[in-house]
Amino acid sequence: MKMFIDPDQAWAAVLKRDRAWDGRFVTGVMTTGIYCRPSCAARHPARDNVRFFPSGAEAALAGLRACLRCHPDDVTRDESAVARAIVLLEADAPTSLESLAGAVGYAPHHFSRLFKRATGVTPAQYSRALRARRAEVALGDTDRITDAIYDAGYSGPSRFYADITERIGMEPSVWRKGGAGVTIRWAVGGTSLGPMLVAATERGICRLSFDQDETALRALFPNADILPGDEALSELVAGAIAAVEQPGRMTNLPLDVRGTAFQEAIWRELSRIPPGETATYAALAARAGNPKAVRAAGSACGANPVSVLIPCHRAKRSDGGLGGYAWGLERKKALLERERGN
């Protein structure tokens, strides 16, 4: 069976009896033949006797039976309420915390805690992410920004522009047109890991890659004005080179990147990993609020447009392997070794 979650993280959840993990996996005790919720109140088994399964069905296939104390296959009232709330949010029902909590039979503040425990975000954050995704679709499907505002579920232009600009960096009309009207300056700097392309808008670095040149940049931003670097870009290139040569001591450089809500969540979690340390794709997915999206977490790392600056080299597989890296595993190894040596 392919592991769906970091075993150490799963065991930590069991030791804490963390209800936030209920429904995300079950704990199989091989000596007793029982499987339980992570939050089961029964005495903890020895770690060597435990296996983790993504569902009760898979645990049953391994010959285990459900615990009669915690009933791991039953949907709890809390879980049912969160599931109902998600249906309401995605159906564009009234999204104030009071109305949402009332619709599922809970007090507002208590339900907000339940929802965040189950999904990793508050109802308001979940609603904003939904609108942002709808806006991205609307921007691609309509020729008018005003139509996209209301198609995405926004009450008016001000909230739309604030949310979308914050998430994707560029103004909505610019994003929809593939960077039309945006000036991107580029240069290739020499590093000990090979030639490195650095490209930036007036907001910050939008691309950092190895073994690429202007041709690759034009393919990514076909409608932008692509120009050679200037003095301002030279400073950014120097900072990017320093980040490659001493990745454990990199300074914050301005970025102008965009991705889906989940990709951006993974990128934020990557940036929180201390230099010289690593996190599994499973752990990143869990921290981003979707512990079952392990493969998507790996894809988000691969979609990172500014390698090193968003340190996707710190991600690894649950079995300890380095996993993939867009610019070659030798570079990934070198970056990690440099961080551990600083």
Secondary structure as UniProt FT lines:
FT   HELIX           7..16
FT   HELIX           19..21
FT   TURN            23..24
FT   STRAND          25..29
FT   TURN            30..33
FT   STRAND          34..36
FT   TURN            38..39
FT   HELIX           47..49
FT   STRAND          50..53
FT   HELIX           56..61
FT   TURN            62..63
FT   STRAND          65..66
FT   TURN            68..70
FT   TURN            72..73
FT   HELIX           77..90
FT   TURN            91..92
FT   HELIX           97..104
FT   HELIX           108..119
FT   HELIX           123..141
FT   HELIX           145..151
FT   TURN            152..153
FT   HELIX           157..168
FT   HELIX           172..176
FT   TURN            177..178
FT   TURN            180..181
FT   STRAND          183..189
FT   TURN            192..193
FT   STRAND          196..200
FT   STRAND          205..210
FT   HELIX           214..220
FT   TURN            222..223
FT   STRAND          225..228
FT   HELIX           231..245
FT   HELIX           247..249
FT   HELIX           261..271
FT   TURN            275..276
FT   STRAND          279..280
FT   HELIX           281..287
FT   TURN            288..289
FT   TURN            291..292
FT   HELIX           294..302
FT   STRAND          306..307
FT   TURN            308..309
FT   HELIX           312..314
FT   STRAND          315..316
FT   TURN            318..319
FT   TURN            326..327
FT   HELIX           329..341
//
